Amino acid sequence: MEARSQIRFDDMSRTRQFLIDNPIVLTIYLPWLLIAIGIGCLQPIMPLYVAEFGASYSLVGLVLGAEGIGQLLGNVPAGIMLRRYGSKRTLLTGSLGITLAILPLIWTQSIAIVLLMQFLGGFSRSLFSVAQHTYFSQNVSVSKRGRAISIYGGVMRIGGLIGPVIGGLLGANFGLRAAFPFYALLGAMVVVIIVIFVENHTVNDESKGAQASPLRTTLRVSGRILTIAGTASLLAQMIRASRRVLLPLIGRDLLGLDVDAIGLVMSIASAMDVVLFYPAGVIMDRFGRKFAILPCFAIQAVAMLLVPLVSTFAGLVAIGALIGFGNGLGSGTMMTLGSDLAPPETRGEFLSIWRLIGDGGFTGAPLLVGAVADALTLSAAAVVMAFAGFGAVAVFGLFVPETLEKSKRKRLHPSS
């Protein structure tokens, strides 16, 4: 008995020491895992929930897209809030907003309220995400940043695997609205973690002297790199987001698959994401950011080009796995690149604009896919997304610098 107690005590001691040595686990990864599980939990619920209000397909799309619009519009205010109030208050505001936006969905009978809460939830998640992204840029060294951020991306992917299973079980056994208090509980846990464990960090504390308009300074000083790298990021996020729309629609409308078969295709693609997130970080930190970025989007682009050739369930599974493999290789790449490029003097503002551009691609891709599919075919939409992927590869490869080498040179020759 005493031996077992000693073993448990030793295990607890090792766990405590691990958390002390790696505070990022408790302050960044755990809150993000809880939020990611909540987001995943709503994926199978929200379309059905909104449809219960008797909404048309267009209105369902608008309500579901309101979260992305809120996230898009929240990026720049997040950067401003980080400078004025610091990371802890921004994280706390974001997590509180996420939690409060979920609660009215439990009882509301108004589609307008659902639309508003979706927007608020997306806006709040933007505050949360930009604050966490800035933490990586400010507190994680360049030599470890790729792995740290790829793990962050992996945590999101793990939540995306776990969440839909929980949401489906809750919806099937207790009704669609049962998923909302569960997500709210996760949000409340995140609030508690931030209050107790997260320390406040002053953002942009490396700046020399006051700046009248940090946002304007960011656009003036970093406008060129934001335009070039931002264009590549926009195209990259478009091909990433397009699979969520294209694979289910092709499975249903072209192959006649049922929901279970489509879910299996998406699960296999997500599983490939999860398996590769850490190797992606190792590649970025050991060989360079582009060694992960270029294969990531080239593989996805090739997979999209092959979509018009798919005629069987096995073929769609293979395409989904290939897309997932490519996407997994790029886990955390856009966050890492943005962190590398962000100047210390206006870090928060730079990253807020960087995420605004990327979120624009992520939000716009489903709209473009739908427009092309309506005007032509789903296969044509896949080809358009393939060209977006190849465009991202071209811009990243030809015009965006390798930031790992640049950062190393800066450390070796700080005066240059």
Secondary structure as a PSIPRED ss2 file (coil, helix, strand):
# PSIPRED VFORMAT (PSIPRED V4.0)

   1 M C   1.000  0.000  0.000
   2 E H   0.000  1.000  0.000
   3 A H   0.000  1.000  0.000
   4 R H   0.000  1.000  0.000
   5 S H   0.000  1.000  0.000
   6 Q H   0.000  1.000  0.000
   7 I H   0.000  1.000  0.000
   8 R H   0.000  1.000  0.000
   9 F H   0.000  1.000  0.000
  10 D H   0.000  1.000  0.000
  11 D H   0.000  1.000  0.000
  12 M H   0.000  1.000  0.000
  13 S H   0.000  1.000  0.000
  14 R H   0.000  1.000  0.000
  15 T H   0.000  1.000  0.000
  16 R H   0.000  1.000  0.000
  17 Q H   0.000  1.000  0.000
  18 F H   0.000  1.000  0.000
  19 L H   0.000  1.000  0.000
  20 I H   0.000  1.000  0.000
  21 D H   0.000  1.000  0.000
  22 N C   1.000  0.000  0.000
  23 P H   0.000  1.000  0.000
  24 I H   0.000  1.000  0.000
  25 V H   0.000  1.000  0.000
  26 L H   0.000  1.000  0.000
  27 T H   0.000  1.000  0.000
  28 I H   0.000  1.000  0.000
  29 Y H   0.000  1.000  0.000
  30 L H   0.000  1.000  0.000
  31 P H   0.000  1.000  0.000
  32 W H   0.000  1.000  0.000
  33 L H   0.000  1.000  0.000
  34 L H   0.000  1.000  0.000
  35 I H   0.000  1.000  0.000
  36 A H   0.000  1.000  0.000
  37 I H   0.000  1.000  0.000
  38 G H   0.000  1.000  0.000
  39 I H   0.000  1.000  0.000
  40 G H   0.000  1.000  0.000
  41 C H   0.000  1.000  0.000
  42 L H   0.000  1.000  0.000
  43 Q C   1.000  0.000  0.000
  44 P C   1.000  0.000  0.000
  45 I C   1.000  0.000  0.000
  46 M H   0.000  1.000  0.000
  47 P H   0.000  1.000  0.000
  48 L H   0.000  1.000  0.000
  49 Y H   0.000  1.000  0.000
  50 V H   0.000  1.000  0.000
  51 A H   0.000  1.000  0.000
  52 E C   1.000  0.000  0.000
  53 F C   1.000  0.000  0.000
  54 G C   1.000  0.000  0.000
  55 A C   1.000  0.000  0.000
  56 S C   1.000  0.000  0.000
  57 Y H   0.000  1.000  0.000
  58 S H   0.000  1.000  0.000
  59 L H   0.000  1.000  0.000
  60 V H   0.000  1.000  0.000
  61 G H   0.000  1.000  0.000
  62 L H   0.000  1.000  0.000
  63 V H   0.000  1.000  0.000
  64 L H   0.000  1.000  0.000
  65 G H   0.000  1.000  0.000
  66 A H   0.000  1.000  0.000
  67 E H   0.000  1.000  0.000
  68 G H   0.000  1.000  0.000
  69 I H   0.000  1.000  0.000
  70 G H   0.000  1.000  0.000
  71 Q H   0.000  1.000  0.000
  72 L H   0.000  1.000  0.000
  73 L H   0.000  1.000  0.000
  74 G H   0.000  1.000  0.000
  75 N H   0.000  1.000  0.000
  76 V H   0.000  1.000  0.000
  77 P H   0.000  1.000  0.000
  78 A H   0.000  1.000  0.000
  79 G H   0.000  1.000  0.000
  80 I H   0.000  1.000  0.000
  81 M H   0.000  1.000  0.000
  82 L H   0.000  1.000  0.000
  83 R H   0.000  1.000  0.000
  84 R H   0.000  1.000  0.000
  85 Y H   0.000  1.000  0.000
  86 G C   1.000  0.000  0.000
  87 S H   0.000  1.000  0.000
  88 K H   0.000  1.000  0.000
  89 R H   0.000  1.000  0.000
  90 T H   0.000  1.000  0.000
  91 L H   0.000  1.000  0.000
  92 L H   0.000  1.000  0.000
  93 T H   0.000  1.000  0.000
  94 G H   0.000  1.000  0.000
  95 S H   0.000  1.000  0.000
  96 L H   0.000  1.000  0.000
  97 G H   0.000  1.000  0.000
  98 I H   0.000  1.000  0.000
  99 T H   0.000  1.000  0.000
 100 L H   0.000  1.000  0.000
 101 A H   0.000  1.000  0.000
 102 I H   0.000  1.000  0.000
 103 L H   0.000  1.000  0.000
 104 P H   0.000  1.000  0.000
 105 L H   0.000  1.000  0.000
 106 I H   0.000  1.000  0.000
 107 W C   1.000  0.000  0.000
 108 T C   1.000  0.000  0.000
 109 Q C   1.000  0.000  0.000
 110 S C   1.000  0.000  0.000
 111 I H   0.000  1.000  0.000
 112 A H   0.000  1.000  0.000
 113 I H   0.000  1.000  0.000
 114 V H   0.000  1.000  0.000
 115 L H   0.000  1.000  0.000
 116 L H   0.000  1.000  0.000
 117 M H   0.000  1.000  0.000
 118 Q H   0.000  1.000  0.000
 119 F H   0.000  1.000  0.000
 120 L H   0.000  1.000  0.000
 121 G H   0.000  1.000  0.000
 122 G H   0.000  1.000  0.000
 123 F H   0.000  1.000  0.000
 124 S H   0.000  1.000  0.000
 125 R H   0.000  1.000  0.000
 126 S H   0.000  1.000  0.000
 127 L H   0.000  1.000  0.000
 128 F H   0.000  1.000  0.000
 129 S H   0.000  1.000  0.000
 130 V H   0.000  1.000  0.000
 131 A H   0.000  1.000  0.000
 132 Q H   0.000  1.000  0.000
 133 H H   0.000  1.000  0.000
 134 T H   0.000  1.000  0.000
 135 Y H   0.000  1.000  0.000
 136 F H   0.000  1.000  0.000
 137 S H   0.000  1.000  0.000
 138 Q H   0.000  1.000  0.000
 139 N H   0.000  1.000  0.000
 140 V C   1.000  0.000  0.000
 141 S C   1.000  0.000  0.000
 142 V H   0.000  1.000  0.000
 143 S H   0.000  1.000  0.000
 144 K H   0.000  1.000  0.000
 145 R H   0.000  1.000  0.000
 146 G H   0.000  1.000  0.000
 147 R H   0.000  1.000  0.000
 148 A H   0.000  1.000  0.000
 149 I H   0.000  1.000  0.000
 150 S H   0.000  1.000  0.000
 151 I H   0.000  1.000  0.000
 152 Y H   0.000  1.000  0.000
 153 G H   0.000  1.000  0.000
 154 G H   0.000  1.000  0.000
 155 V H   0.000  1.000  0.000
 156 M H   0.000  1.000  0.000
 157 R H   0.000  1.000  0.000
 158 I H   0.000  1.000  0.000
 159 G H   0.000  1.000  0.000
 160 G H   0.000  1.000  0.000
 161 L H   0.000  1.000  0.000
 162 I H   0.000  1.000  0.000
 163 G H   0.000  1.000  0.000
 164 P H   0.000  1.000  0.000
 165 V H   0.000  1.000  0.000
 166 I H   0.000  1.000  0.000
 167 G H   0.000  1.000  0.000
 168 G H   0.000  1.000  0.000
 169 L H   0.000  1.000  0.000
 170 L H   0.000  1.000  0.000
 171 G H   0.000  1.000  0.000
 172 A H   0.000  1.000  0.000
 173 N H   0.000  1.000  0.000
 174 F H   0.000  1.000  0.000
 175 G C   1.000  0.000  0.000
 176 L H   0.000  1.000  0.000
 177 R H   0.000  1.000  0.000
 178 A H   0.000  1.000  0.000
 179 A H   0.000  1.000  0.000
 180 F H   0.000  1.000  0.000
 181 P H   0.000  1.000  0.000
 182 F H   0.000  1.000  0.000
 183 Y H   0.000  1.000  0.000
 184 A H   0.000  1.000  0.000
 185 L H   0.000  1.000  0.000
 186 L H   0.000  1.000  0.000
 187 G H   0.000  1.000  0.000
 188 A H   0.000  1.000  0.000
 189 M H   0.000  1.000  0.000
 190 V H   0.000  1.000  0.000
 191 V H   0.000  1.000  0.000
 192 V H   0.000  1.000  0.000
 193 I H   0.000  1.000  0.000
 194 I H   0.000  1.000  0.000
 195 V H   0.000  1.000  0.000
 196 I H   0.000  1.000  0.000
 197 F H   0.000  1.000  0.000
 198 V C   1.000  0.000  0.000
 199 E C   1.000  0.000  0.000
 200 N C   1.000  0.000  0.000
 201 H C   1.000  0.000  0.000
 202 T C   1.000  0.000  0.000
 203 V C   1.000  0.000  0.000
 204 N C   1.000  0.000  0.000
 205 D C   1.000  0.000  0.000
 206 E C   1.000  0.000  0.000
 207 S C   1.000  0.000  0.000
 208 K C   1.000  0.000  0.000
 209 G C   1.000  0.000  0.000
 210 A C   1.000  0.000  0.000
 211 Q C   1.000  0.000  0.000
 212 A C   1.000  0.000  0.000
 213 S C   1.000  0.000  0.000
 214 P H   0.000  1.000  0.000
 215 L H   0.000  1.000  0.000
 216 R H   0.000  1.000  0.000
 217 T H   0.000  1.000  0.000
 218 T H   0.000  1.000  0.000
 219 L H   0.000  1.000  0.000
 220 R H   0.000  1.000  0.000
 221 V H   0.000  1.000  0.000
 222 S H   0.000  1.000  0.000
 223 G H   0.000  1.000  0.000
 224 R H   0.000  1.000  0.000
 225 I H   0.000  1.000  0.000
 226 L H   0.000  1.000  0.000
 227 T H   0.000  1.000  0.000
 228 I H   0.000  1.000  0.000
 229 A H   0.000  1.000  0.000
 230 G H   0.000  1.000  0.000
 231 T H   0.000  1.000  0.000
 232 A H   0.000  1.000  0.000
 233 S H   0.000  1.000  0.000
 234 L H   0.000  1.000  0.000
 235 L H   0.000  1.000  0.000
 236 A H   0.000  1.000  0.000
 237 Q H   0.000  1.000  0.000
 238 M H   0.000  1.000  0.000
 239 I H   0.000  1.000  0.000
 240 R H   0.000  1.000  0.000
 241 A H   0.000  1.000  0.000
 242 S H   0.000  1.000  0.000
 243 R H   0.000  1.000  0.000
 244 R H   0.000  1.000  0.000
 245 V H   0.000  1.000  0.000
 246 L H   0.000  1.000  0.000
 247 L H   0.000  1.000  0.000
 248 P H   0.000  1.000  0.000
 249 L H   0.000  1.000  0.000
 250 I H   0.000  1.000  0.000
 251 G H   0.000  1.000  0.000
 252 R H   0.000  1.000  0.000
 253 D H   0.000  1.000  0.000
 254 L H   0.000  1.000  0.000
 255 L C   1.000  0.000  0.000
 256 G C   1.000  0.000  0.000
 257 L C   1.000  0.000  0.000
 258 D C   1.000  0.000  0.000
 259 V H   0.000  1.000  0.000
 260 D H   0.000  1.000  0.000
 261 A H   0.000  1.000  0.000
 262 I H   0.000  1.000  0.000
 263 G H   0.000  1.000  0.000
 264 L H   0.000  1.000  0.000
 265 V H   0.000  1.000  0.000
 266 M H   0.000  1.000  0.000
 267 S H   0.000  1.000  0.000
 268 I H   0.000  1.000  0.000
 269 A H   0.000  1.000  0.000
 270 S H   0.000  1.000  0.000
 271 A H   0.000  1.000  0.000
 272 M H   0.000  1.000  0.000
 273 D H   0.000  1.000  0.000
 274 V H   0.000  1.000  0.000
 275 V H   0.000  1.000  0.000
 276 L H   0.000  1.000  0.000
 277 F H   0.000  1.000  0.000
 278 Y H   0.000  1.000  0.000
 279 P H   0.000  1.000  0.000
 280 A H   0.000  1.000  0.000
 281 G H   0.000  1.000  0.000
 282 V H   0.000  1.000  0.000
 283 I H   0.000  1.000  0.000
 284 M H   0.000  1.000  0.000
 285 D H   0.000  1.000  0.000
 286 R H   0.000  1.000  0.000
 287 F C   1.000  0.000  0.000
 288 G C   1.000  0.000  0.000
 289 R C   1.000  0.000  0.000
 290 K H   0.000  1.000  0.000
 291 F H   0.000  1.000  0.000
 292 A H   0.000  1.000  0.000
 293 I H   0.000  1.000  0.000
 294 L H   0.000  1.000  0.000
 295 P H   0.000  1.000  0.000
 296 C H   0.000  1.000  0.000
 297 F H   0.000  1.000  0.000
 298 A H   0.000  1.000  0.000
 299 I H   0.000  1.000  0.000
 300 Q H   0.000  1.000  0.000
 301 A H   0.000  1.000  0.000
 302 V H   0.000  1.000  0.000
 303 A H   0.000  1.000  0.000
 304 M H   0.000  1.000  0.000
 305 L H   0.000  1.000  0.000
 306 L H   0.000  1.000  0.000
 307 V H   0.000  1.000  0.000
 308 P H   0.000  1.000  0.000
 309 L H   0.000  1.000  0.000
 310 V C   1.000  0.000  0.000
 311 S C   1.000  0.000  0.000
 312 T C   1.000  0.000  0.000
 313 F H   0.000  1.000  0.000
 314 A H   0.000  1.000  0.000
 315 G H   0.000  1.000  0.000
 316 L H   0.000  1.000  0.000
 317 V H   0.000  1.000  0.000
 318 A H   0.000  1.000  0.000
 319 I H   0.000  1.000  0.000
 320 G H   0.000  1.000  0.000
 321 A H   0.000  1.000  0.000
 322 L H   0.000  1.000  0.000
 323 I H   0.000  1.000  0.000
 324 G H   0.000  1.000  0.000
 325 F H   0.000  1.000  0.000
 326 G H   0.000  1.000  0.000
 327 N H   0.000  1.000  0.000
 328 G H   0.000  1.000  0.000
 329 L H   0.000  1.000  0.000
 330 G C   1.000  0.000  0.000
 331 S C   1.000  0.000  0.000
 332 G C   1.000  0.000  0.000
 333 T H   0.000  1.000  0.000
 334 M H   0.000  1.000  0.000
 335 M H   0.000  1.000  0.000
 336 T H   0.000  1.000  0.000
 337 L H   0.000  1.000  0.000
 338 G H   0.000  1.000  0.000
 339 S H   0.000  1.000  0.000
 340 D H   0.000  1.000  0.000
 341 L H   0.000  1.000  0.000
 342 A C   1.000  0.000  0.000
 343 P C   1.000  0.000  0.000
 344 P H   0.000  1.000  0.000
 345 E H   0.000  1.000  0.000
 346 T H   0.000  1.000  0.000
 347 R H   0.000  1.000  0.000
 348 G H   0.000  1.000  0.000
 349 E H   0.000  1.000  0.000
 350 F H   0.000  1.000  0.000
 351 L H   0.000  1.000  0.000
 352 S H   0.000  1.000  0.000
 353 I H   0.000  1.000  0.000
 354 W H   0.000  1.000  0.000
 355 R H   0.000  1.000  0.000
 356 L H   0.000  1.000  0.000
 357 I H   0.000  1.000  0.000
 358 G H   0.000  1.000  0.000
 359 D H   0.000  1.000  0.000
 360 G H   0.000  1.000  0.000
 361 G H   0.000  1.000  0.000
 362 F H   0.000  1.000  0.000
 363 T H   0.000  1.000  0.000
 364 G H   0.000  1.000  0.000
 365 A H   0.000  1.000  0.000
 366 P H   0.000  1.000  0.000
 367 L H   0.000  1.000  0.000
 368 L H   0.000  1.000  0.000
 369 V H   0.000  1.000  0.000
 370 G H   0.000  1.000  0.000
 371 A H   0.000  1.000  0.000
 372 V H   0.000  1.000  0.000
 373 A H   0.000  1.000  0.000
 374 D H   0.000  1.000  0.000
 375 A H   0.000  1.000  0.000
 376 L C   1.000  0.000  0.000
 377 T C   1.000  0.000  0.000
 378 L H   0.000  1.000  0.000
 379 S H   0.000  1.000  0.000
 380 A H   0.000  1.000  0.000
 381 A H   0.000  1.000  0.000
 382 A H   0.000  1.000  0.000
 383 V H   0.000  1.000  0.000
 384 V H   0.000  1.000  0.000
 385 M H   0.000  1.000  0.000
 386 A H   0.000  1.000  0.000
 387 F H   0.000  1.000  0.000
 388 A H   0.000  1.000  0.000
 389 G H   0.000  1.000  0.000
 390 F H   0.000  1.000  0.000
 391 G H   0.000  1.000  0.000
 392 A H   0.000  1.000  0.000
 393 V H   0.000  1.000  0.000
 394 A H   0.000  1.000  0.000
 395 V H   0.000  1.000  0.000
 396 F H   0.000  1.000  0.000
 397 G H   0.000  1.000  0.000
 398 L H   0.000  1.000  0.000
 399 F H   0.000  1.000  0.000
 400 V C   1.000  0.000  0.000
 401 P C   1.000  0.000  0.000
 402 E C   1.000  0.000  0.000
 403 T H   0.000  1.000  0.000
 404 L H   0.000  1.000  0.000
 405 E H   0.000  1.000  0.000
 406 K H   0.000  1.000  0.000
 407 S H   0.000  1.000  0.000
 408 K H   0.000  1.000  0.000
 409 R H   0.000  1.000  0.000
 410 K H   0.000  1.000  0.000
 411 R H   0.000  1.000  0.000
 412 L H   0.000  1.000  0.000
 413 H C   1.000  0.000  0.000
 414 P C   1.000  0.000  0.000
 415 S C   1.000  0.000  0.000
 416 S C   1.000  0.000  0.000
